[in-house]
Amino acid sequence: MSDQYGGGSTGGPAREPERPGPYQGSGVFGSQPGGGASGDGRSGGPGPYSGPGPYSGPGPFGPQPNGYPLQAVPSAPPTQVTIASVISYGLGGLCVLLGLLTLTSAGGQIAEMLTGSADSRNLVVVVILLCGVAYLLPAVFLRKRRPWARVMLIVVAALGIAGGVSALPSSILGLALHATLLVLMLVQPTKTWFLGARR
């Protein structure tokens, strides 16, 4: 009679059929798909840690999103920032010079020309000196890449444009200078340079 497990009539000891062990087959600890039990990707199939890792690729942390590498923003200010700083320095220097002249004997005439009254000389001096500070302060820190200096210069340029429009045609030069300042602060190279300072 044949053996219960298929030993046959050869007379040899009966062999039980092979049963899968608890960790045989595909899985975390079993054999990997494609053969090979080493799991290192060298003997017939990729192992659990073979192949490129999650951060493989160029760069210190792998490929950049969407394949676009980050571009470094230059530390030197663009030409637009340099020109705006020079214009702001010039306007601030003129304000300080005018304020100093108002303190002299010609102050009454300057005050009368600006406000219509020679008695407002002290007020004119204070306003002119404050305007000088409003130009010189952002001019100093603009090239140091301070974002608040750019915002301050935008506000000053907008106020200068409003004052120039109301005083046309005698203020055509001031209107042109303030409009130039505003454009220089809003162009893309200036915006990109100041955005790089926030990273």
Protein Blocks (a to p, Z undefined) as FASTA:
>chain_A
ZZfkonojnopacdddddddfkgcjdjklccehiajklnopnopacfkgcjdfkgcedje
opaehhiacddddfbdcfklmmmmmmmmmmmmmmmmmmmmmmmmklmmmmmmmnopaklm
mmmmmmmmmmmmmmmmmmmmmmnopaklmmmmmmmmmmmmmmmmmmccklmmmmmmmmmm
mmmmmmmklmmmmmmmmZZ
